Amino acid sequence: MAVHELTPPAAETAGDALLEIRGLEVAYGASAPALRGISLSLPAGKAVALLGANGSGKTTTIRAASGLLPLHQGRITAGEVRLDGQSVNGERAHKIVARGVAQVPEGRMIFGQLTVDENLRIGATGRRGGGEEETLEQIVELFPVLRERFKDRAGYLSGGEQQMLALGRALMARPRLLMLDEPSLGLAPLVVREIFEILARLNEQEGLTVLVVEQNAMLALRTCHEACVLEVGRVVLAGASAVLRENESVRRSYLGY
């Protein structure tokens, strides 16, 4: 895809950004850089999608923002990740969670031998302010199937139920910023639609800020206010989702028409 400059989210909202990434470069071991100086801004209360082919740097971006790069032998070599205007470079993941950031990883990463209840409560580890039982009740109201399977081992849940559990576990931390890595992967279309409807509701009604990595570009562009397109570790397009849906390069490369 050719580079096509649009007004990026950062241009108008850097001053009140919840998450800000500035000139970020990331490498894994001796490999070529996975990110090559990307910059983006995520205002509080917005939903933003990261789009791009496999290997474009989408997952690396959210790993950098959540403090999980060291677990994957990755490191920031240049640039900065800022949360509420303060750098979190080198900050450990549990401290970033305590500051209001939660991630739903690709593949869900639920604990199959533990019950649904136990998986959800793990998500509350390190949260501040109490209210765990109240949050737990809110989550099983949001995902009624989790109430039905509350004492079942998580490994016995269907793929869609496990994705709801992973999302519920992240919400147990009461995040201000929720990051999701390929939430639709391997799921039936009806389940995917339900999950994205819930994300939209949390964003619109609760003000939850959302950053989602998603291969289903059309779904992401319909759900999110704004999007960034990554290619080989660089941002090549950024702007309002409605504008990107009409961009010829996006239509051809990601929307299939």
N, C-alpha and C positions, 0 to 999 in steps of 0.2 A: 504493500500500500504506500502510495506516495505521501509525503508529509504535507498536511493541509492545515494551516493555522486557523484555529477558532479561538474565541475568547475562553480561556481556561477558567475553571472555578476559582483558582487562586487569585485571579486578577482583581476581583471585586471584593473578596471576603477575607483576605489574609489577616486582617486585623482582628477578626472575631472567629478565627478558625479553631475548632476543637483539635483537629489533627492537621499538622502541616509537615510536609516532606520537602526538603530543600536540597537540590543537587545531589541526591543520594546515589552512591555507588556501593555495590555489594559484590563480594567474590566468595566462592566456595573453594577452599584449598588453592591449588595452582591452576584451576580452570579459568577460562576467560570470564570477565565480569558478567554477572547475571543482571545487574542494573548499572546503567551507564549515565548517571546524572539526572535521574528523574525528579521532577518537582510536581507536587499537587497539594491542594488544600481542600479540607473537608469541613465546611461550616457546621456548627451545632444544629441539629434538627434536620439535616439534609440526608438523603439517600443517594449514594454515588456508586456506580458500577465500574469495575475494572474489566475491560475486555481485551482479548488478544489470543493468539494461537498458543498452543503448548510451547513452553520455553521462552515466552515473551517477558517473563518477570513478574507476573501477577501474584503468584504465591509468595515469592521472595519479598514483595512489597509489604504484604500483611505480616509476614514473619518478622520483618524489620520493625514494624509498628508495634508488634505484640511482645517483642523481646525474645522470640524463639529462634533466632538465627543460630546461636551457639549450639543448640541441640542438633542442628543439621550441618555443623562444621562451616557455617557461614559467618562472615564478618563485614561490618561497615568499613569501607576503605576511604570514603570521602562523603561529605554532606552531613545532613542532620535530620533526625526525626524529632518533632516538637509536639508536645501535648499541652494544651492550655498555655502555649507560648514558652514552655520550658523544655529544654532538650532532654530526651530520654535515651540518648545514645549510651549503650553499655548498661542500662538499667535492667535488672533481672525481671523475668516475666511476672513473678508473683507480685512485685511492687507495681508493675504496670496494671495488673488486674485490680489491685487495691485503689488505683487512681481512676478506675471506671471503664476499663477496656476489657472486653471479652471476645474470644474467638471460637467459632465453630469450625473445626478443621475438616479438610477433605478426608473422606472415609469415615467420618463421624467419631472414631476413636472412643466409643463407649466401652465400659468395663463389662464384658459379657457374663462373667461369673457373679456379678453383683446384681441386686434387684434394681428395678426402676427407681424406687425410693432412694436407695443408697447412691445410685448414680447422680440423681438430682442433688442430694445433699452434699456430694463432693463439690458441686459447683459453688456452694456457699462458703467453701473454705477460704478464709482470709477476707471475707467481706466485712464491711464496717456497718455499724448502726443497728445490728440485731434485726428482728422481724423476719427470721427465716421461715417460720411456719406460715405467716401471712403470704410471703412470696411463693412458697410451695403451693398453697391453695390457689393463688392466682394462676400459676402455671398449669395445674391440672384442670382448671376451668378453661384455659386457653387451648389445651390439648386433652380433651376428654378421654381419649384412648389411653393416655398415661395413667389416669385414675383407675381405669378398668384393669390395667396390667401392673398396678402399683407394686405388688409383692412378687411379680414374676421376674425371673432372671432376664436381664437385658438381652442376652444372646439369643433368646427365643423370639424376640420381636421381629417383625418384618422390617425390610429396609426402610420403608417410609416411617414406621414407628420409631426405629432407631434414630432417624434424622430428626424427628420431633423431640426425641429424648435428648439428643445432642444440643438442639436449640434450647430446650428447656433448661438443661444443665448450665448453659452459658448465661441464660437469663437469671438464674439463681444468684449470680454475682451482682445483680442490679446494675448492669453497666449503663454508662452514658453513650458509649460507642460499642456497637456490635459489628464484628467482622466475620464474614462467612466465606469459606473457600469451597466453591463448586457445590452448593446445597442441592442442586437438582440431579447430581450425578447418579445414574443407575436407578432412578425412581420413575414410577408410572406418571404419566402426564397429569392425572387428576390429583395425585399426591403433591406433585410439584406446584400445581396451581394453588392448592390449599396452603402450602408453606409460604408461598410468595404473597398470598392474600393476608396471611397473618403478619408477615414482615411489614407490608404496607400499612396495616392497621396500627402496629406498634410505632411505626414512624409518624403516622399522621395524628393518631390520638394520644400517644404517650410521649411524643417528641424524641423518641430514640433515634440517635444518629446511626446510620447504617453504611458500611462499606462492604460490597459484595463482589467476589470474583465469580464469574459465571460464563460458561460456554454458550448457554442459550441466550444469545445476544438480544433477540427480539423481546423475550420475557424480561431481561434485565432493563432494557431501554423503556419498556412500558411501566416498570415498577419504580425505577429510580429517577430522581430529578435530573441528574447529571451523570456523565460518564467520561472515562479516560480510556483511550485505546493505546495499548502498549505493543511495541514491536522491537524484538531483540534488545530488551532492556531500556528502551526509550519511550517516552510519551510522544506519539505522533499525531494524536487528535484529542481534543478535550473540549467539552461544552455541554450545553443543554441537551438532554436526551431527545427532545423533539427535533432539534436541529440535526443531530447525528443520524436519526432515523431517515432523514432525507438526503444525507450525504451519499454521493454516488459510490465512493470507495467503500463506505461502511455497508451499503446495500449489497454491493457485489461480493465483498469478502466475508461478511458475517451474517447477512440476512438472506442471502440466496436469491436475490431478484434484482 
